[in-house]
Amino acid sequence: MSKLYLVPTPIGNLEDMTFRAIKVLKEVDLILAEDTRNSGKLLKHFEIGTHMQSHHMHNEHKTVENLIARLKSGETIALISDAGTPAISDPGFLLTRACVENKIDVECLPGATAFVPALVNSGLPNDKFVFEGFLPDKKGRQTRYLALAEETRTMILYVSPHKLVKTLAEFIQYFGEDRAVSVSRELSKLHEETIRGTATEVLKHFETKPPKGEIVVIVGGKPTK
Protein backbone atom coordinates (compact mmCIF):
# COMPACT_ATOMS: atom_id res chain seq x y z
CA MET A 1 0.00 0.00 0.00
CA SER A 2 1.39 3.38 -0.98
CA LYS A 3 1.86 5.84 1.85
CA LEU A 4 3.87 8.91 2.77
CA TYR A 5 5.34 8.85 6.26
CA LEU A 6 6.46 12.08 7.93
CA VAL A 7 9.11 10.92 10.39
CA PRO A 8 10.48 13.17 13.15
CA THR A 9 14.19 12.91 13.92
CA PRO A 10 16.10 14.05 17.04
CA ILE A 11 16.73 17.77 17.47
CA GLY A 12 20.06 17.07 19.15
CA ASN A 13 20.04 13.96 21.32
CA LEU A 14 20.04 10.70 19.34
CA GLU A 15 18.38 8.93 22.27
CA ASP A 16 15.18 10.79 21.35
CA MET A 17 14.80 8.68 18.19
CA THR A 18 11.77 6.38 18.57
CA PHE A 19 11.70 2.64 17.91
CA ARG A 20 8.83 3.18 15.48
CA ALA A 21 10.70 5.83 13.51
CA ILE A 22 13.63 3.44 13.04
CA LYS A 23 11.27 0.64 11.96
CA VAL A 24 9.51 2.82 9.38
CA LEU A 25 12.77 4.15 7.94
CA LYS A 26 14.06 0.60 7.52
CA GLU A 27 10.90 -0.65 5.81
CA VAL A 28 10.01 2.11 3.33
CA ASP A 29 11.16 2.06 -0.29
CA LEU A 30 12.68 5.55 -0.19
CA ILE A 31 13.74 8.18 2.33
CA LEU A 32 13.53 11.85 1.37
CA ALA A 33 16.06 13.91 3.32
CA GLU A 34 16.56 17.66 3.61
CA ASP A 35 20.34 17.14 3.67
CA THR A 36 21.54 13.67 2.69
CA ARG A 37 24.96 14.21 4.27
CA ASN A 38 23.49 15.15 7.62
CA SER A 39 20.81 12.45 7.53
CA GLY A 40 23.35 9.89 6.33
CA LYS A 41 25.05 10.07 9.74
CA LEU A 42 21.73 9.43 11.47
CA LEU A 43 20.88 6.47 9.24
CA LYS A 44 24.35 4.98 9.71
CA HIS A 45 24.05 5.28 13.50
CA PHE A 46 20.80 3.31 13.50
CA GLU A 47 21.97 0.89 10.78
CA ILE A 48 19.32 1.97 8.28
CA GLY A 49 20.27 1.07 4.72
CA THR A 50 17.23 2.42 2.84
CA HIS A 51 17.97 4.43 -0.32
CA MET A 52 17.94 8.18 0.30
CA GLN A 53 17.12 11.10 -2.00
CA SER A 54 17.55 14.84 -1.51
CA HIS A 55 14.35 16.81 -0.87
CA HIS A 56 14.71 20.43 0.24
CA MET A 57 13.20 23.89 -0.23
CA HIS A 58 15.18 24.51 -3.43
CA ASN A 59 14.00 21.41 -5.29
CA GLU A 60 10.70 20.30 -3.72
CA HIS A 61 8.61 22.19 -6.29
CA LYS A 62 10.29 20.19 -9.06
CA THR A 63 10.21 16.75 -7.42
CA VAL A 64 6.63 16.55 -6.17
CA GLU A 65 5.12 15.31 -9.44
CA ASN A 66 7.60 12.46 -9.75
CA LEU A 67 7.21 11.48 -6.11
CA ILE A 68 3.43 11.36 -6.45
CA ALA A 69 3.82 9.06 -9.45
CA ARG A 70 6.06 6.75 -7.41
CA LEU A 71 3.57 6.69 -4.56
CA LYS A 72 0.71 5.94 -6.96
CA SER A 73 2.72 2.99 -8.28
CA GLY A 74 2.61 1.47 -4.79
CA GLU A 75 5.83 2.65 -3.17
CA THR A 76 6.12 3.81 0.41
CA ILE A 77 8.16 6.94 1.12
CA ALA A 78 9.40 8.52 4.35
CA LEU A 79 10.22 12.19 4.63
CA ILE A 80 12.69 13.44 7.24
CA SER A 81 14.19 16.87 7.91
CA ASP A 82 17.58 17.71 9.40
CA ALA A 83 16.01 17.74 12.85
CA GLY A 84 12.53 17.64 14.34
CA THR A 85 9.21 17.10 12.61
CA PRO A 86 9.03 17.62 8.83
CA ALA A 87 6.99 20.55 7.48
CA ILE A 88 7.39 22.60 10.68
CA SER A 89 9.51 25.45 9.26
CA ASP A 90 11.03 22.73 7.04
CA PRO A 91 10.19 21.05 3.70
CA GLY A 92 7.17 18.76 3.66
CA PHE A 93 4.03 20.83 3.18
CA LEU A 94 4.01 20.73 -0.64
CA LEU A 95 4.38 16.96 -0.84
CA THR A 96 1.85 16.37 1.95
CA ARG A 97 -0.70 18.61 0.22
CA ALA A 98 -0.15 16.84 -3.10
CA CYS A 99 -0.69 13.45 -1.42
CA VAL A 100 -3.94 14.64 0.14
CA GLU A 101 -5.13 16.00 -3.22
CA ASN A 102 -4.30 12.64 -4.85
CA LYS A 103 -5.94 10.61 -2.05
CA ILE A 104 -2.62 9.04 -1.03
CA ASP A 105 -2.37 8.06 2.63
CA VAL A 106 -0.23 10.33 4.80
CA GLU A 107 0.88 9.42 8.31
CA CYS A 108 2.90 11.66 10.62
CA LEU A 109 4.66 9.84 13.42
CA PRO A 110 4.79 11.56 16.84
CA GLY A 111 8.25 12.62 17.93
CA ALA A 112 10.77 15.36 18.40
CA THR A 113 9.99 18.99 17.67
CA ALA A 114 11.75 22.01 19.15
CA PHE A 115 8.89 24.33 20.02
CA VAL A 116 6.94 22.04 22.39
CA PRO A 117 9.66 21.66 25.06
CA ALA A 118 10.54 25.34 24.68
CA LEU A 119 6.91 26.31 25.29
CA VAL A 120 6.52 24.01 28.28
CA ASN A 121 9.91 25.10 29.72
CA SER A 122 9.02 28.78 29.47
CA GLY A 123 6.56 28.90 32.32
CA LEU A 124 4.33 31.10 30.16
CA PRO A 125 0.65 30.23 29.55
CA ASN A 126 0.40 27.28 27.15
CA ASP A 127 -3.34 26.67 27.11
CA LYS A 128 -3.53 28.90 24.03
CA PHE A 129 -0.59 29.74 21.78
CA VAL A 130 0.32 30.72 18.23
CA PHE A 131 3.27 29.38 16.23
CA GLU A 132 4.94 32.07 14.09
CA GLY A 133 8.10 30.23 13.04
CA PHE A 134 10.64 32.55 11.41
CA LEU A 135 9.57 36.17 11.00
CA PRO A 136 10.12 37.81 7.58
CA ASP A 137 13.65 39.19 7.23
CA LYS A 138 12.75 42.55 5.72
CA LYS A 139 9.56 42.93 3.72
CA GLY A 140 6.57 42.44 5.96
CA ARG A 141 8.53 42.26 9.22
CA GLN A 142 7.16 45.52 10.66
CA THR A 143 3.64 44.64 9.54
CA ARG A 144 3.92 41.28 11.30
CA TYR A 145 5.16 42.92 14.49
CA LEU A 146 2.26 45.38 14.49
CA ALA A 147 -0.18 42.48 14.25
CA LEU A 148 1.61 40.46 16.94
CA ALA A 149 1.63 43.45 19.28
CA GLU A 150 -2.12 42.88 19.69
CA GLU A 151 -1.83 39.07 20.06
CA THR A 152 -3.04 37.92 23.50
CA ARG A 153 -1.92 34.30 23.12
CA THR A 154 1.60 33.12 23.88
CA MET A 155 3.77 33.36 20.74
CA ILE A 156 6.40 30.92 19.49
CA LEU A 157 9.19 32.03 17.17
CA TYR A 158 12.29 30.46 15.64
CA VAL A 159 15.23 32.87 15.59
CA SER A 160 18.73 32.35 14.20
CA PRO A 161 21.55 33.13 16.68
CA HIS A 162 22.93 36.13 14.77
CA LYS A 163 19.48 37.76 14.75
CA LEU A 164 18.51 37.14 18.37
CA VAL A 165 19.81 40.40 19.88
CA LYS A 166 18.17 42.44 17.10
CA THR A 167 14.91 40.52 17.56
CA LEU A 168 14.87 41.07 21.33
CA ALA A 169 15.43 44.81 20.76
CA GLU A 170 12.45 44.76 18.38
CA PHE A 171 10.36 43.08 21.07
CA ILE A 172 11.01 46.07 23.33
CA GLN A 173 10.08 48.44 20.53
CA TYR A 174 6.81 46.72 19.57
CA PHE A 175 5.76 44.79 22.70
CA GLY A 176 7.25 46.90 25.52
CA GLU A 177 10.27 46.43 27.77
CA ASP A 178 8.37 44.42 30.38
CA ARG A 179 6.93 41.77 28.05
CA ALA A 180 7.72 38.25 29.31
CA VAL A 181 10.22 36.36 27.15
CA SER A 182 11.81 32.91 27.34
CA VAL A 183 14.72 31.88 25.10
CA SER A 184 15.56 28.17 24.86
CA ARG A 185 18.87 27.24 23.23
CA GLU A 186 20.39 23.92 22.19
CA LEU A 187 17.40 21.90 23.39
CA SER A 188 18.21 18.26 24.26
CA LYS A 189 21.93 18.91 23.76
CA LEU A 190 24.81 19.11 26.25
CA HIS A 191 24.70 22.92 26.58
CA GLU A 192 20.91 23.29 26.73
CA GLU A 193 19.74 26.41 28.54
CA THR A 194 16.61 28.50 28.96
CA ILE A 195 16.81 32.20 29.83
CA ARG A 196 13.61 33.78 31.16
CA GLY A 197 12.72 37.34 32.10
CA THR A 198 11.43 40.59 30.67
CA ALA A 199 12.42 41.55 27.13
CA THR A 200 14.93 44.02 28.60
CA GLU A 201 16.47 41.47 30.98
CA VAL A 202 16.83 38.79 28.32
CA LEU A 203 18.31 41.30 25.85
CA LYS A 204 20.94 42.38 28.40
CA HIS A 205 21.88 38.74 28.97
CA PHE A 206 22.51 37.99 25.31
CA GLU A 207 24.26 41.29 24.66
CA THR A 208 26.98 40.10 27.04
CA LYS A 209 26.79 36.41 26.10
CA PRO A 210 26.40 36.05 22.31
CA PRO A 211 24.06 33.12 21.58
CA LYS A 212 25.00 29.97 19.70
CA GLY A 213 23.00 27.01 18.39
CA GLU A 214 19.35 26.42 17.59
CA ILE A 215 17.02 28.89 19.32
CA VAL A 216 13.31 28.95 20.14
CA VAL A 217 11.81 32.13 21.58
CA ILE A 218 8.57 32.20 23.56
CA VAL A 219 6.84 35.55 24.07
CA GLY A 220 3.97 36.23 26.43
CA GLY A 221 0.83 37.59 24.83
CA LYS A 222 -0.49 41.11 25.31
CA PRO A 223 -1.96 41.37 28.80
CA THR A 224 -5.75 41.61 28.84
CA LYS A 225 -7.42 44.12 31.12
C-alpha positions as CSV (number, residue, x, y, z in Angstrom):
1,M,0.0,0.0,0.0
2,S,1.4,3.4,-1.0
3,K,1.9,5.8,1.9
4,L,3.9,8.9,2.8
5,Y,5.3,8.9,6.3
6,L,6.5,12.1,7.9
7,V,9.1,10.9,10.4
8,P,10.5,13.2,13.2
9,T,14.2,12.9,13.9
10,P,16.1,14.0,17.0
11,I,16.7,17.8,17.5
12,G,20.1,17.1,19.2
13,N,20.0,14.0,21.3
14,L,20.0,10.7,19.3
15,E,18.4,8.9,22.3
16,D,15.2,10.8,21.3
17,M,14.8,8.7,18.2
18,T,11.8,6.4,18.6
19,F,11.7,2.6,17.9
20,R,8.8,3.2,15.5
21,A,10.7,5.8,13.5
22,I,13.6,3.4,13.0
23,K,11.3,0.6,12.0
24,V,9.5,2.8,9.4
25,L,12.8,4.2,7.9
26,K,14.1,0.6,7.5
27,E,10.9,-0.7,5.8
28,V,10.0,2.1,3.3
29,D,11.2,2.1,-0.3
30,L,12.7,5.5,-0.2
31,I,13.7,8.2,2.3
32,L,13.5,11.8,1.4
33,A,16.1,13.9,3.3
34,E,16.6,17.7,3.6
35,D,20.3,17.1,3.7
36,T,21.5,13.7,2.7
37,R,25.0,14.2,4.3
38,N,23.5,15.2,7.6
39,S,20.8,12.5,7.5
40,G,23.3,9.9,6.3
41,K,25.0,10.1,9.7
42,L,21.7,9.4,11.5
43,L,20.9,6.5,9.2
44,K,24.3,5.0,9.7
45,H,24.0,5.3,13.5
46,F,20.8,3.3,13.5
47,E,22.0,0.9,10.8
48,I,19.3,2.0,8.3
49,G,20.3,1.1,4.7
50,T,17.2,2.4,2.8
51,H,18.0,4.4,-0.3
52,M,17.9,8.2,0.3
53,Q,17.1,11.1,-2.0
54,S,17.6,14.8,-1.5
55,H,14.3,16.8,-0.9
56,H,14.7,20.4,0.2
57,M,13.2,23.9,-0.2
58,H,15.2,24.5,-3.4
59,N,14.0,21.4,-5.3
60,E,10.7,20.3,-3.7
61,H,8.6,22.2,-6.3
62,K,10.3,20.2,-9.1
63,T,10.2,16.7,-7.4
64,V,6.6,16.6,-6.2
65,E,5.1,15.3,-9.4
66,N,7.6,12.5,-9.7
67,L,7.2,11.5,-6.1
68,I,3.4,11.4,-6.4
69,A,3.8,9.1,-9.4
70,R,6.1,6.8,-7.4
71,L,3.6,6.7,-4.6
72,K,0.7,5.9,-7.0
73,S,2.7,3.0,-8.3
74,G,2.6,1.5,-4.8
75,E,5.8,2.7,-3.2
76,T,6.1,3.8,0.4
77,I,8.2,6.9,1.1
78,A,9.4,8.5,4.3
79,L,10.2,12.2,4.6
80,I,12.7,13.4,7.2
81,S,14.2,16.9,7.9
82,D,17.6,17.7,9.4
83,A,16.0,17.7,12.9
84,G,12.5,17.6,14.3
85,T,9.2,17.1,12.6
86,P,9.0,17.6,8.8
87,A,7.0,20.5,7.5
88,I,7.4,22.6,10.7
89,S,9.5,25.4,9.3
90,D,11.0,22.7,7.0
91,P,10.2,21.1,3.7
92,G,7.2,18.8,3.7
93,F,4.0,20.8,3.2
94,L,4.0,20.7,-0.6
95,L,4.4,17.0,-0.8
96,T,1.9,16.4,1.9
97,R,-0.7,18.6,0.2
98,A,-0.1,16.8,-3.1
99,C,-0.7,13.5,-1.4
100,V,-3.9,14.6,0.1
101,E,-5.1,16.0,-3.2
102,N,-4.3,12.6,-4.9
103,K,-5.9,10.6,-2.1
104,I,-2.6,9.0,-1.0
105,D,-2.4,8.1,2.6
106,V,-0.2,10.3,4.8
107,E,0.9,9.4,8.3
108,C,2.9,11.7,10.6
109,L,4.7,9.8,13.4
110,P,4.8,11.6,16.8
111,G,8.3,12.6,17.9
112,A,10.8,15.4,18.4
113,T,10.0,19.0,17.7
114,A,11.7,22.0,19.2
115,F,8.9,24.3,20.0
116,V,6.9,22.0,22.4
117,P,9.7,21.7,25.1
118,A,10.5,25.3,24.7
119,L,6.9,26.3,25.3
120,V,6.5,24.0,28.3
121,N,9.9,25.1,29.7
122,S,9.0,28.8,29.5
123,G,6.6,28.9,32.3
124,L,4.3,31.1,30.2
125,P,0.7,30.2,29.5
126,N,0.4,27.3,27.1
127,D,-3.3,26.7,27.1
128,K,-3.5,28.9,24.0
129,F,-0.6,29.7,21.8
130,V,0.3,30.7,18.2
131,F,3.3,29.4,16.2
132,E,4.9,32.1,14.1
133,G,8.1,30.2,13.0
134,F,10.6,32.5,11.4
135,L,9.6,36.2,11.0
136,P,10.1,37.8,7.6
137,D,13.6,39.2,7.2
138,K,12.8,42.6,5.7
139,K,9.6,42.9,3.7
140,G,6.6,42.4,6.0
141,R,8.5,42.3,9.2
142,Q,7.2,45.5,10.7
143,T,3.6,44.6,9.5
144,R,3.9,41.3,11.3
145,Y,5.2,42.9,14.5
146,L,2.3,45.4,14.5
147,A,-0.2,42.5,14.3
148,L,1.6,40.5,16.9
149,A,1.6,43.4,19.3
150,E,-2.1,42.9,19.7
151,E,-1.8,39.1,20.1
152,T,-3.0,37.9,23.5
153,R,-1.9,34.3,23.1
154,T,1.6,33.1,23.9
155,M,3.8,33.4,20.7
156,I,6.4,30.9,19.5
157,L,9.2,32.0,17.2
158,Y,12.3,30.5,15.6
159,V,15.2,32.9,15.6
160,S,18.7,32.4,14.2
161,P,21.6,33.1,16.7
162,H,22.9,36.1,14.8
163,K,19.5,37.8,14.7
164,L,18.5,37.1,18.4
165,V,19.8,40.4,19.9
166,K,18.2,42.4,17.1
167,T,14.9,40.5,17.6
168,L,14.9,41.1,21.3
169,A,15.4,44.8,20.8
170,E,12.5,44.8,18.4
171,F,10.4,43.1,21.1
172,I,11.0,46.1,23.3
173,Q,10.1,48.4,20.5
174,Y,6.8,46.7,19.6
175,F,5.8,44.8,22.7
176,G,7.3,46.9,25.5
177,E,10.3,46.4,27.8
178,D,8.4,44.4,30.4
179,R,6.9,41.8,28.0
180,A,7.7,38.3,29.3
181,V,10.2,36.4,27.1
182,S,11.8,32.9,27.3
183,V,14.7,31.9,25.1
184,S,15.6,28.2,24.9
185,R,18.9,27.2,23.2
186,E,20.4,23.9,22.2
187,L,17.4,21.9,23.4
188,S,18.2,18.3,24.3
189,K,21.9,18.9,23.8
190,L,24.8,19.1,26.2
191,H,24.7,22.9,26.6
192,E,20.9,23.3,26.7
193,E,19.7,26.4,28.5
194,T,16.6,28.5,29.0
195,I,16.8,32.2,29.8
196,R,13.6,33.8,31.2
197,G,12.7,37.3,32.1
198,T,11.4,40.6,30.7
199,A,12.4,41.5,27.1
200,T,14.9,44.0,28.6
201,E,16.5,41.5,31.0
202,V,16.8,38.8,28.3
203,L,18.3,41.3,25.8
204,K,20.9,42.4,28.4
205,H,21.9,38.7,29.0
206,F,22.5,38.0,25.3
207,E,24.3,41.3,24.7
208,T,27.0,40.1,27.0
209,K,26.8,36.4,26.1
210,P,26.4,36.0,22.3
211,P,24.1,33.1,21.6
212,K,25.0,30.0,19.7
213,G,23.0,27.0,18.4
214,E,19.4,26.4,17.6
215,I,17.0,28.9,19.3
216,V,13.3,29.0,20.1
217,V,11.8,32.1,21.6
218,I,8.6,32.2,23.6
219,V,6.8,35.6,24.1
220,G,4.0,36.2,26.4
221,G,0.8,37.6,24.8
222,K,-0.5,41.1,25.3
223,P,-2.0,41.4,28.8
224,T,-5.7,41.6,28.8
225,K,-7.4,44.1,31.1
